[in-house]
């Protein structure tokens, strides 16, 4: 099992992702959907975190209903204006879900 990244490594990764062309924001939430790290304003963070958390829980449930041995590893939602990429973390110690808004 690889070691957890340091806080500095996490910050560097977030800066690198945020600097990519088109990235509007990054949000990391805990298993309850509560934001623990964000680059968006508070109102946007709360709105996205709540709605995306519901979507992830429903998508994960659907995947498991189809095959109980399977799990959601990545979810991508594209609309006419934006794209949201969601990477639920399966690690029992971190209990985080992160998503990017393009």
Protein Blocks (a to p, Z undefined) as FASTA:
>chain_A
ZZdddfklmmmmmmmmmmpghiabdcdddfkopafbdcbdfklmmmmmmmmmmmmmmmmm
mmmmmmmmbccfbdcdddfkbccdddddfbfklopacdddZZ
